[in-house]
């Protein structure tokens, strides 16, 4: 048996996992989590927020994968259109990220101020929209369409589980990571992830535009 054929599922799993982790951007969520807290986060508080946020992102991701395309089909919206608009949203995010900022498509200053008055920030705004925002939802839908057969779907679900697990680990260590990386470290990581998000965005726009052009 050709070893390269065996490596294909792992290559796809790695591709989807890296894409989801980058677009979820748990470091940005950790920064928002720390800044939204009125005092230093205790380990217990971080675990509670991290657990609730991770579960919410997991449930939201699964709903998007299994129901998202049905909603768009109901309104007669093609996946190619979703790829184009999703790519544009991701590109806006990427341009902000390469400048070291958190995109306004994720979290606005007004939402940040409102979060400081909330007793529980795990679901809103941490899980939604900071982690699972428009860009992440579009990406999940496109990855779902690209998943071929049972193995492809299994690969996508595996990528979601891995990405959500990493989100959980980052969030429960939010205070430590933000202090360890510092402002410059966070900006460097954000810029690197912004480049990856930008590359994914361009792919989405090109593939979606090509598909729409061919249907004319």
C-alpha positions as CSV (number, residue, x, y, z in Angstrom):
1,X,0.0,0.0,0.0
2,X,1.2,3.5,-0.9
3,X,2.3,5.2,2.3
4,X,1.4,8.6,0.8
5,X,-2.3,7.5,0.7
6,X,-2.2,6.7,4.4
7,X,-0.7,10.2,5.1
8,X,-3.5,12.1,3.3
9,X,-6.1,11.9,6.1
10,X,-3.4,13.1,8.6
11,X,-2.4,15.9,6.2
12,X,-6.1,17.0,6.0
13,X,-6.5,16.7,9.8
14,X,-3.4,18.9,10.3
15,X,-4.7,21.5,7.8
16,X,-8.1,21.8,9.3
17,X,-6.7,21.8,12.9
18,X,-4.2,24.6,12.2
19,X,-6.8,26.6,10.3
20,X,-9.4,26.3,13.1
21,X,-6.9,27.1,15.9
22,X,-5.6,30.1,14.0
23,X,-9.1,31.5,13.3
24,X,-10.4,30.7,16.8
25,X,-7.3,32.6,18.0
26,X,-7.5,31.5,21.7
27,X,-4.7,34.0,22.6
28,X,-6.9,36.9,21.6
29,X,-9.7,35.4,23.7
30,X,-7.3,35.0,26.6
31,X,-6.3,38.7,26.3
32,X,-10.0,39.7,26.3
33,X,-10.7,37.4,29.2
34,X,-7.9,38.9,31.4
35,X,-8.8,42.5,30.4
36,X,-12.5,41.9,31.1
37,X,-11.9,40.8,34.6
38,X,-12.1,43.4,37.3
39,X,-9.4,41.7,39.3
40,X,-6.7,39.1,38.8
41,X,-8.1,35.8,37.7
42,X,-7.8,32.9,40.1
43,X,-7.0,29.4,38.8
44,X,-10.5,28.2,39.8
45,X,-12.2,31.1,38.0
46,X,-10.1,30.6,34.8
47,X,-11.0,26.9,34.8
48,X,-14.7,27.7,35.1
49,X,-14.6,30.3,32.3
50,X,-12.4,28.1,30.1
51,X,-14.6,25.0,30.5
52,X,-17.9,26.9,29.8
53,X,-16.3,28.7,26.8
54,X,-14.9,25.5,25.3
55,X,-18.2,23.7,25.7
56,X,-20.0,26.6,24.0
57,X,-17.5,26.7,21.1
58,X,-17.8,22.9,20.7
59,X,-21.6,23.0,20.6
60,X,-21.6,26.0,18.3
61,X,-19.1,24.4,16.0
62,X,-21.1,21.2,15.7
63,X,-24.4,23.1,15.1
64,X,-22.6,25.1,12.4
65,X,-21.2,22.0,10.7
66,X,-24.5,20.0,10.7
67,X,-27.1,22.8,10.4
68,X,-25.3,25.8,8.9
69,X,-25.5,24.7,5.2
70,X,-29.2,23.8,5.6
71,X,-30.0,27.4,6.7
72,X,-28.2,28.8,3.7
73,X,-29.9,26.4,1.4
74,X,-33.2,27.4,2.8
75,X,-32.5,31.0,1.8
76,X,-31.1,29.9,-1.5
77,X,-27.5,31.0,-0.7
78,X,-24.8,28.9,-2.4
79,X,-21.7,27.8,-0.5
80,X,-19.6,29.7,-3.1
81,X,-21.2,32.9,-1.9
82,X,-20.5,31.9,1.7
83,X,-16.9,31.3,0.7
84,X,-16.5,34.7,-0.8
85,X,-18.1,36.7,2.0
86,X,-16.4,34.5,4.6
87,X,-13.1,35.1,2.9
88,X,-13.7,38.8,3.0
89,X,-14.5,38.7,6.7
90,X,-11.4,36.7,7.4
91,X,-9.3,39.1,5.3
92,X,-10.6,42.0,7.4
93,X,-9.6,40.0,10.5
94,X,-6.2,39.2,9.1
95,X,-5.4,42.8,8.2
96,X,-6.1,43.8,11.8
97,X,-4.1,40.9,13.2
98,X,-1.0,41.6,11.1
99,X,-1.1,45.0,12.7
100,X,-1.2,43.4,16.1
101,X,-4.8,44.3,16.9
102,X,-7.9,42.3,17.7
103,X,-10.3,42.7,14.8
104,X,-13.6,44.6,15.4
105,X,-15.3,41.7,13.7
106,X,-14.4,39.7,16.9
107,X,-14.8,42.2,19.7
108,X,-15.5,45.9,19.7
109,X,-14.5,48.4,22.5
110,X,-18.1,48.8,23.4
111,X,-18.4,45.0,23.9
112,X,-15.2,45.0,26.0
113,X,-16.6,47.7,28.3
114,X,-19.9,45.8,28.6
115,X,-18.1,42.6,29.4
116,X,-16.5,44.2,32.5
117,X,-19.9,44.6,34.0
118,X,-20.9,40.9,33.4
119,X,-20.6,38.3,36.1
120,X,-20.1,35.5,33.6
121,X,-18.1,36.3,30.5
122,X,-17.5,32.7,29.4
123,X,-20.3,32.4,26.8
124,X,-20.6,36.1,25.8
125,X,-18.3,37.6,24.8
126,X,-15.4,35.0,25.1
127,X,-17.0,32.0,23.3
128,X,-19.2,34.1,21.1
129,X,-18.2,36.2,19.3
130,X,-14.5,36.4,20.3
131,X,-13.7,32.7,19.4
132,X,-16.7,31.6,17.4
133,X,-17.4,34.7,15.3
134,X,-18.4,35.2,11.7
135,X,-15.0,34.2,10.3
136,X,-14.9,30.9,12.3
137,X,-18.5,30.1,11.3
138,X,-17.8,30.6,7.6
139,X,-14.6,28.6,7.9
140,X,-16.4,25.6,9.5
141,X,-19.0,25.7,6.8
142,X,-16.5,25.7,4.0
143,X,-14.4,22.9,5.7
144,X,-17.7,20.9,5.9
145,X,-18.3,21.3,2.2
146,X,-14.7,20.3,1.5
147,X,-14.9,17.2,3.7
148,X,-15.3,14.2,1.4
149,X,-17.3,11.2,2.7
150,X,-17.2,9.7,6.2
151,X,-13.5,9.9,6.5
152,X,-13.5,13.6,5.6
153,X,-16.2,14.3,8.2
154,X,-14.4,12.3,10.8
155,X,-11.3,14.4,10.0
156,X,-13.2,17.7,10.4
157,X,-14.7,16.6,13.7
158,X,-11.3,15.5,15.0
159,X,-9.9,18.9,14.0
160,X,-12.7,20.6,15.9
161,X,-12.1,18.5,19.1
162,X,-8.4,19.2,19.0
163,X,-8.9,22.9,18.4
164,X,-11.4,23.3,21.2
165,X,-9.1,21.3,23.5
166,X,-6.3,23.8,22.8
167,X,-8.8,26.7,23.3
168,X,-9.6,25.2,26.8
169,X,-5.9,24.8,27.7
170,X,-5.1,28.4,26.6
171,X,-8.0,29.9,28.5
172,X,-7.4,28.2,31.8
173,X,-3.9,29.5,31.6
174,X,-4.9,32.9,30.3
175,X,-3.4,35.0,33.1
176,X,-0.1,33.1,33.0
177,X,0.2,33.3,29.2
178,X,-0.6,37.0,28.8
179,X,2.0,37.8,31.5
180,X,4.6,35.4,30.1
181,X,4.3,36.6,26.5
182,X,3.8,40.3,27.4
183,X,2.5,42.9,25.0
184,X,5.2,42.4,22.4
185,X,4.9,38.6,22.5
186,X,1.1,38.7,22.1
187,X,1.5,41.1,19.1
188,X,4.1,38.9,17.5
189,X,1.9,35.8,17.8
190,X,-1.2,37.8,16.6
191,X,0.7,38.9,13.5
192,X,1.9,35.4,12.7
193,X,-1.6,34.1,13.0
194,X,-2.9,37.0,10.9
195,X,-0.7,35.9,8.0
196,X,-2.2,32.4,8.1
197,X,-5.7,33.7,8.4
198,X,-5.0,36.0,5.4
199,X,-3.8,33.1,3.3
200,X,-6.9,31.1,4.2
201,X,-9.1,34.1,3.3
202,X,-7.5,34.6,-0.1
203,X,-8.0,30.9,-0.8
204,X,-11.7,31.1,0.1
205,X,-12.3,34.2,-2.0
206,X,-10.5,32.7,-5.1
207,X,-12.3,29.4,-4.8
208,X,-15.7,31.0,-4.2
209,X,-15.3,33.5,-7.0
210,X,-14.1,30.8,-9.4
211,X,-17.1,28.6,-8.6
212,X,-19.5,31.5,-9.0
213,X,-17.9,32.5,-12.3
214,X,-18.3,29.0,-13.7
215,X,-22.0,29.0,-12.9
216,X,-22.7,32.1,-14.9
